[in-house]
Amino acid sequence: MSTSPADRAASPEALDRLLGELRPKLHRYCARMTGSVVDGEDVVQEALLKAIEAFREPGLIASPESWLFTVAHNTALHFLRRRTRIDAARADEDLDMIVDPVSTADDREATAASLRTFMRLPVAQRSTVILMDVLGYSLDEIADVIKLSIPAVKASLHRGRTRLRELAQEPDDMPPPSLDEADRSRLAHYVDRFNARDFDAVRKMLADEVKLELVNRTRLNGLGEVGRYFHNYSGADDWELVAGFVDRRPAVLVRDPRNPAGGWKYFVLLEWGDDAIVNIRDFRHAPYATESAELLTHDSLGDVVGRISEA
């Protein structure tokens, strides 16, 4: 994390550029802090709104990148407190612990760990391991972001790395996610009609007040606006839908049929209400979210048959 001059974020245009450049990296951090690529995106969006609002206040920002990560870190902690109702930001840290030397083994351990595994670390340990071993920041930079002393950062990093190595030896015995009959049928029908390019049938599945978020791009509201979204898909040939799970949530996984070995490009989340789709969240323009996701596919939306990736 470079120490950027204050004038790097001296204009709204410069801030917009910086937000665009850092968004994938901010997401990698927030997804691991929250244990979900979807929750991580929620935190990133909230953090960016806070950053834009704070930017309007007078005063120079000596290191915009560090400042943005501090905003994201604090937003993630607030999210976790809301979700768990506990404050674990400075849990059981031994201030005189000496940090382990940086090693490629630590980097590999952290990079390979699943989002669920990171969630089993106390918050301070989780944050320091992500910032150093996943994102490559220094002790000084980490201390600046999370506002801990260097000894506290060292202690968190040491304990977090040790715990990650222990967790890596434990079997993942969590049962695969599943859907009930009604949910399987609805998701299968959506995927089937979409792949058939029968967008009239797909539109009939939508509620009148349907909302759509094209993540990292735009938001649409109501049948009229959302209809444009399907028109854009009708003119493209770089997608094929498969029903599955993203971080154990029902989802539509998308791949490019022209490149069968290319893996999953992105995913789409659907929310139903009264047998109609009330919300669509399409990650086509946020492929960074797929990088860290645990993706699972189905056999006719029944048993899970394949673990696609787990970063």
HELIX and SHEET records of a PDB file:
HELIX    1   1 ALA A    6  ALA A    9  5                                   4    
HELIX    2   2 PRO A   12  THR A   34  1                                  23    
HELIX    3   3 VAL A   37  PHE A   55  1                                  19    
HELIX    4   4 PRO A   64  THR A   84  1                                  21    
HELIX    5   5 THR A  104  ALA A  112  1                                   9    
HELIX    6   6 LEU A  115  PHE A  118  1                                   4    
HELIX    7   7 VAL A  123  VAL A  129  1                                   7    
HELIX    8   8 ILE A  130  VAL A  134  3                                   5    
HELIX    9   9 LEU A  139  ILE A  146  1                                   8    
HELIX   10  10 ILE A  150  ALA A  168  1                                  19    
HELIX   11  11 GLU A  181  ASN A  195  1                                  15    
HELIX   12  12 PHE A  199  ARG A  203  1                                   5    
HELIX   13  13 GLY A  222  SER A  234  1                                  13    
HELIX   14  14 PRO A  260  GLY A  262  5                                   3    
HELIX   15  15 TYR A  288  GLU A  291  1                                   4    
SHEET    1   A 8 THR A 218  ASN A 221  0                                        
SHEET    2   A 8 LEU A 206  LEU A 214 -1                                        
SHEET    3   A 8 ALA A 276  ASP A 282  1                                        
SHEET    4   A 8 TRP A 264  GLY A 273 -1                                        
SHEET    5   A 8 ARG A 249  ARG A 255 -1                                        
SHEET    6   A 8 GLU A 240  VAL A 246 -1                                        
SHEET    7   A 8 LEU A 295  HIS A 298 -1                                        
SHEET    8   A 8 VAL A 304  SER A 309 -1                                        
END                                                                             
